[in-house]
Amino acid sequence: MAHIELNGFDDYISRIEALSEKSAEMMKESIYPAAGMITDKVREKLQSLEADNKRYTKYTRVMHYEQKKGLLEGLGLARMEETSHGIHTKVGFSGYNKLQSKTYPRGQPNLMIARVVESGTTYQKKQPFMRPVVNAYKKEAEKIIKDILEEKIKEVMK
């Protein structure tokens, strides 16, 4: 009768279990730098967009400099979320700019202005800044995630 002896198998199983326990933490640690890189690239693109410093009206063809300033100040990353579909975060906008009106006494919502600038309106020309950045740097972000994960897996599996 054949006899098979597996040496070190228990050690391998314990490393796999450790990897399983640390997987969520490792994913978060790999996603955050990639999302940060995308945020930095969006900020660079936003800074290059045209803005007008004349008196603001809703008929202005480009965003007002206060709107641009509000977008730059409100740009950031959302907290990491763990759902049934995975772990993710969002690059987005929060807060308000300083252009107050009857409709927006606290200032215009930065998220609304970002959508207007990205897609344009009847009065304002579109100046896409989010889609082009995400499309241009998606593969680079995926590589950052992959490289960090591979490094973390190697540390656990030593």
Secondary structure as GFF3:
##gff-version 3
##sequence-region A 1 158
A	DSSP	alpha_helix	9	48	.	.	.	ID=ss1
A	DSSP	beta_strand	51	52	.	.	.	ID=ss2
A	DSSP	beta_strand	63	64	.	.	.	ID=ss3
A	DSSP	alpha_helix	65	74	.	.	.	ID=ss4
A	DSSP	beta_strand	75	77	.	.	.	ID=ss5
A	DSSP	beta_strand	81	83	.	.	.	ID=ss6
A	DSSP	beta_strand	86	88	.	.	.	ID=ss7
A	DSSP	beta_strand	91	93	.	.	.	ID=ss8
A	DSSP	alpha_helix	110	119	.	.	.	ID=ss9
A	DSSP	alpha_helix	130	157	.	.	.	ID=ss10
###
